[in-house]
């Protein structure tokens, strides 16, 4: 998956972009870790049972110049994308994802488009 100016989760109607005021220290302050290539990534387990290693994960990667991003929800091992917006099976996970994304918007990391 390539970096884009705007990104949407699989099955979601909301689109996000990197806040133009976001800096590298803003990302670090909000839990993003710098990768070997200089990008910043945030990986959060969205499963309500923390002992479940197979739960889904929210993964946000922001480019090293802090202008583009990738956003996805994947299986526990990170290999396959998951659509949490189909049916009621992922209702609690949808709430956690919405809370996490709105928190990142409030903190000036992301912007809703």
N, C-alpha and C positions, 0 to 999 in steps of 0.2 A: 504494500500500500504506500503510495507516494504522498508526500506532504502537499497540503492544499491550503488555500487562503481561508476557506470555510469547510467545516466538516459536520456530518450528521451521523448519529448512531443508526445502525441497521434497524429499519422499521419505525424510526422516530420521525416526527414532523418538525422538531426543533433543530435549528442550525446554529453552530457556534463558530466564533473566530477568536483569535488571540487579541486581547485588549491592546490597543496601540500604546497605552501607557505602561504596559508590563515590561519589567526589566528582568535580567537574570537573577538578581537577588530576590525579586518578587516570587519567582518560581521556586527558588530554594527555600524561602520562608514558608511556602505552602506545601512542602513535602515532595517537590520534584527533585529527582536525582540526576546528576549529569552523567551521560553515557560516555563511552570511550571516543565516540565521534563528535562529542560536544553538544549533542542534543539533550533535551531535558525530558524525562519521563516520570509519570506518576502511575503506579499500578496499585489498585485497591481491590481487595476481595469483597464482593458484594453479597456473598452468601450470609444468611442470618446465623448459620451454625459455623462458628469459627474453626471448629475441628474438622470440618469437611474440606478435604484437599481438592475435591472435584468440583467445587463451586465455580460460579462465573466471576470474571474479573473485569473491572473497568480499567482500560489502558488509554492514557493520554500522552502523546509524544509531541513536544514542541521543538521546532527547528532551532539550531544554534543561534540564528540571527533573531529569534523571538518574533517571527512574523507569520509562520505557517504551522499547521498542526495536523495530527492524525488522531482520531478518536475511535475506539471500538470497545465492544464487550465480547470477550472470548471465553472459551472453556477454561477450566482450571489450569491446563497445561499451556494455554495460549495459542494453540494451533488452529482452532476453528472459531469463526465468528458465531455469535448467538443472538437471535432476535428475541429480546425480552418483551416485546410489545405484542406478541401473539398470545391470546388467551389469558387466563387468570393464574397460570402456574407460576409466573414470575412477578406477581403483584407486589410482594414485599421488596423484591430486588429493584423493581421500577421505582419505588418510593426512595430507596437508598441512593439510586443513581441520580434521581431528580434532586435530592437533598445535596449530594456531593457537587453536582454541576451548578446548582444555584449558589452554593457556598463559594465556589471558584469565581462565579460572576460577581458576587458581593465583594470578594477580596481583590478584584481587579486583575485577575488572571485571564478570564474569558469574557466574551461579550456575546449576547444573543443577537442573532441577525434577524 
